[in-house]
Structure formats: C-alpha cells, structure tokens
Amino acid sequence: MSVTDVLLLDFTEITRSLNFFAETSSSSIFRLKRLSVALSIFEDWNVSLSPRASDSRYKDGGSGAQAAILEKLDYLRKFIEAAISYGELAEKRIETYRQLIYQLTTQKDSRANIELAKNSAAIAKAAKEDGAVMRQIALETKRDSKAMKTIAMLTMVFLPATSIALSKPFSPPSIYPTNLTG
C-alpha cells in the first residue's frame, strides 16, 4: 500500500464534482419537499372524499378502498421523509468534504508560500553576497585608478623631457683630454 501526500493532488476536479453533487442533492431535496406538500394535499383530498355510510355506491362504506389509499399515502410520506433525511445528510457530508478540500487547498498554498519565502531568502542572501563582492571590486578599481593616475602623472613629467633629450644628439662629455701632447 503506497502512501500519497494529499497535498500533491489537484483539487479542481474534486471540487467540481462536489459542487455538482451539492447542486443535484439540493434540487432533489427541493423536489421531494414539493412532493411532500402534494402528498399532504392528496391526504386532505382523500379525507374530504370519504364516502358517507348512507352512500349506496359503496357496499362497505368505501372504508376498504380508502384504507388502502391511506396506507399507500402513509408509505409514500415515510418514503419521502426518509429520502429528504438522506438528502440532507448527503448535503452535510458534501459540505464537510468541501470544507476539507478548502482547508487542504489552504495548506497547499501555505506550503507554496513557505517555499517561495525560502527561495526569496536565498536570493536575498546571494544578492547580499554579490553586493559585497561588487563593493570589493569597486574598492580595487579605485586603488587601480589611483595607480593609473600616478603612472599618468609620471608619464606627463618624464615624457617631454625624454622627447627633448632624444631630439638633440647626445655626445657624452669627454673625461679624457682630447689633446695629449702637451
């Protein structure tokens, strides 16, 4: 027997089925209650039609046929009452299942929100670490920028002097006398 995590189920189809059965049971209960009203009208009608003992058309005063009708009407009334009770019980069960589905859906959403919060926290932590790395890069770039400025200044100072020195022919000063006769 395998165990299934209930929160992994898709509750859409279950909810549709429950809604359909709730609508069906409500309309059935409504029809049964209308039948119950019709039955009470039949019972009243049967009583109003009860033959009088003086009526010669009925040998036994109509009590046998009337008793059979009353018996059938009583059976129908009990059947309708039982069906209404069963329908109301089914409605209560459907409503209980609906509440269960809604609670499970809420739990499923809560789990998703918790996972989303965990992922958001991980992203925020990574962004913070990236920020620290970016700050370190900025500091190193600033240091490199200072070094580049220093090199540029040295170049600006020494390059013109070097250029001038190279443009004139350089003859080294003579430390030895050129004329040794003397």
C-alpha positions as CSV (number, residue, x, y, z in Angstrom):
1,M,0.0,0.0,0.0
2,S,1.5,3.3,-1.1
3,V,1.1,6.5,0.9
4,T,0.1,9.5,-1.2
5,D,0.7,13.0,0.0
6,V,-2.8,14.5,-0.2
7,L,-1.4,18.0,-0.8
8,L,0.1,16.9,-4.1
9,L,-3.4,16.2,-5.5
10,D,-5.2,18.6,-7.8
11,F,-8.4,19.6,-6.1
12,T,-10.0,21.3,-9.1
13,E,-11.9,18.2,-10.4
14,I,-12.8,17.0,-6.9
15,T,-14.3,20.5,-6.1
16,R,-16.2,20.4,-9.4
17,S,-17.7,17.0,-8.6
18,L,-18.6,18.1,-5.1
19,N,-20.3,21.2,-6.4
20,F,-22.2,19.2,-9.0
21,F,-23.4,16.7,-6.3
22,A,-24.4,19.5,-3.9
23,E,-26.5,21.1,-6.7
24,T,-28.1,17.8,-7.5
25,S,-28.9,16.9,-3.9
26,S,-30.3,20.4,-3.3
27,S,-32.6,20.2,-6.3
28,S,-33.6,16.7,-5.3
29,I,-34.5,17.7,-1.8
30,F,-36.5,20.6,-3.2
31,R,-38.5,18.3,-5.4
32,L,-39.0,15.8,-2.5
33,K,-40.4,18.6,-0.4
34,R,-42.7,19.7,-3.2
35,L,-43.9,16.0,-3.4
36,S,-44.4,16.0,0.4
37,V,-46.7,19.1,0.0
38,A,-48.5,17.3,-2.8
39,L,-48.9,14.2,-0.7
40,S,-50.5,16.2,2.2
41,I,-52.9,17.7,-0.4
42,F,-53.8,14.1,-1.5
43,E,-54.3,13.1,2.1
44,D,-56.6,16.1,2.7
45,W,-58.4,15.3,-0.6
46,N,-58.8,11.6,0.4
47,V,-60.3,12.6,3.8
48,S,-62.7,15.1,2.1
49,L,-63.8,12.3,-0.3
50,S,-64.5,9.8,2.3
51,P,-67.9,8.2,1.5
52,R,-70.7,8.6,3.9
53,A,-72.3,5.5,5.3
54,S,-75.5,6.4,3.6
55,D,-74.0,6.4,0.1
56,S,-75.3,3.2,-1.6
57,R,-72.5,3.1,-4.2
58,Y,-70.1,1.6,-1.7
59,K,-71.0,-1.7,-0.1
60,D,-68.7,-1.3,2.9
61,G,-69.0,2.4,3.0
62,G,-65.7,2.7,1.0
63,S,-63.6,2.1,4.0
64,G,-61.6,-0.7,2.4
65,A,-60.5,1.3,-0.7
66,Q,-60.0,4.4,1.5
67,A,-57.9,2.4,3.9
68,A,-55.7,1.1,1.1
69,I,-55.2,4.6,-0.3
70,L,-54.4,5.9,3.2
71,E,-51.9,3.1,3.7
72,K,-50.2,3.9,0.4
73,L,-50.2,7.6,1.2
74,D,-48.6,6.8,4.6
75,Y,-46.0,4.6,2.9
76,L,-45.2,7.4,0.4
77,R,-45.0,10.0,3.2
78,K,-42.5,7.9,5.1
79,F,-40.5,7.2,1.9
80,I,-40.3,10.9,1.1
81,E,-39.4,11.8,4.6
82,A,-36.6,9.2,4.6
83,A,-35.4,10.4,1.2
84,I,-35.4,14.0,2.4
85,S,-33.4,13.0,5.5
86,Y,-30.9,11.1,3.4
87,G,-30.6,14.0,1.0
88,E,-30.0,16.5,3.9
89,L,-27.4,14.1,5.3
90,A,-25.7,13.9,1.9
91,E,-25.7,17.7,1.7
92,K,-24.0,17.9,5.1
93,R,-21.4,15.4,4.0
94,I,-20.8,17.3,0.8
95,E,-20.3,20.5,2.8
96,T,-17.9,18.7,5.1
97,Y,-15.9,17.5,2.1
98,R,-15.9,21.0,0.6
99,Q,-14.5,22.4,3.9
100,L,-11.8,19.7,3.9
101,I,-10.9,20.5,0.3
102,Y,-10.7,24.2,1.1
103,Q,-8.5,23.6,4.1
104,L,-6.2,21.3,2.1
105,T,-6.0,23.9,-0.6
106,T,-5.1,26.5,2.0
107,Q,-2.4,24.2,3.4
108,K,-1.1,23.6,-0.1
109,D,-0.9,27.3,-0.7
110,S,0.8,27.8,2.6
111,R,3.4,25.2,1.7
112,A,4.0,27.0,-1.7
113,N,4.3,30.4,0.1
114,I,6.8,28.9,2.6
115,E,8.9,27.5,-0.3
116,L,8.6,30.9,-2.1
117,A,9.8,32.7,1.1
118,K,12.8,30.3,1.4
119,N,13.7,30.9,-2.2
120,S,13.4,34.6,-1.8
121,A,15.6,34.5,1.3
122,A,18.2,32.5,-0.7
123,I,18.0,35.1,-3.5
124,A,18.4,38.0,-1.0
125,K,21.4,36.3,0.6
126,A,23.0,35.7,-2.8
127,A,22.3,39.4,-3.7
128,K,23.9,40.5,-0.4
129,E,27.0,38.4,-1.2
130,D,27.1,39.8,-4.7
131,G,26.9,43.3,-3.2
132,A,29.9,42.6,-1.0
133,V,31.8,41.3,-4.0
134,M,30.8,44.3,-6.1
135,R,32.0,46.6,-3.3
136,Q,35.3,44.8,-3.1
137,I,35.6,45.2,-6.9
138,A,34.8,48.9,-6.6
139,L,37.5,49.4,-3.9
140,E,40.1,47.6,-6.0
141,T,39.1,49.6,-9.1
142,K,39.5,52.8,-7.0
143,R,43.0,51.6,-6.0
144,D,43.8,50.8,-9.6
145,S,42.6,54.1,-10.7
146,K,44.9,55.9,-8.2
147,A,47.8,53.8,-9.6
148,M,46.9,54.7,-13.1
149,K,46.7,58.4,-12.2
150,T,50.2,58.2,-10.7
151,I,51.6,56.5,-13.8
152,A,49.9,59.1,-16.0
153,M,51.5,61.9,-13.9
154,L,54.9,60.4,-14.1
155,T,54.5,59.9,-17.9
156,M,53.4,63.5,-18.3
157,V,56.5,64.7,-16.4
158,F,59.2,62.5,-17.9
159,L,57.9,62.0,-21.4
160,P,58.5,65.6,-22.6
161,A,62.0,65.6,-21.1
162,T,62.8,62.3,-22.7
163,S,61.5,63.6,-26.0
164,I,63.6,66.7,-25.9
165,A,66.7,64.7,-24.9
166,L,66.3,62.4,-27.8
167,S,65.8,65.1,-30.3
168,K,69.3,66.6,-29.7
169,P,72.2,64.4,-30.4
170,F,73.8,63.3,-27.3
171,S,77.5,63.4,-27.0
172,P,78.9,62.3,-23.8
173,P,81.2,64.7,-22.1
174,S,84.7,63.7,-22.5
175,I,86.6,63.0,-19.4
176,Y,89.7,62.3,-21.2
177,P,91.6,65.1,-22.7
178,T,91.5,65.0,-26.4
179,N,94.8,66.6,-26.8
180,L,97.6,64.5,-25.2
181,T,100.5,66.4,-26.4
182,G,101.3,68.7,-24.1
